[in-house]
C-alpha cells in the first residue's frame, strides 16, 4: 500500500463516461453551454439529471442533494 497515491486512497464520488454525439447535436450543446456560461459537461450532467428525474421521480428526490 505504500506505493498507492492519494488519488487511489480517496473514495470515488463520480464516474467518468465517454460519449459520442452527432456533430449537429454537439454543436447545439456547445451553443447552450456558451449561452449559460458553463461547460458542455455541465449541460450534459444537467440534462441527464432531468431525464432521470422524469423517468424515476423517487430516485431524483433522493439525489437532489448531489448538486
Helices and strands as residue ranges (DSSP letters): H 6-9, H 23-36, H 40-55, H 57-62, G 64-66
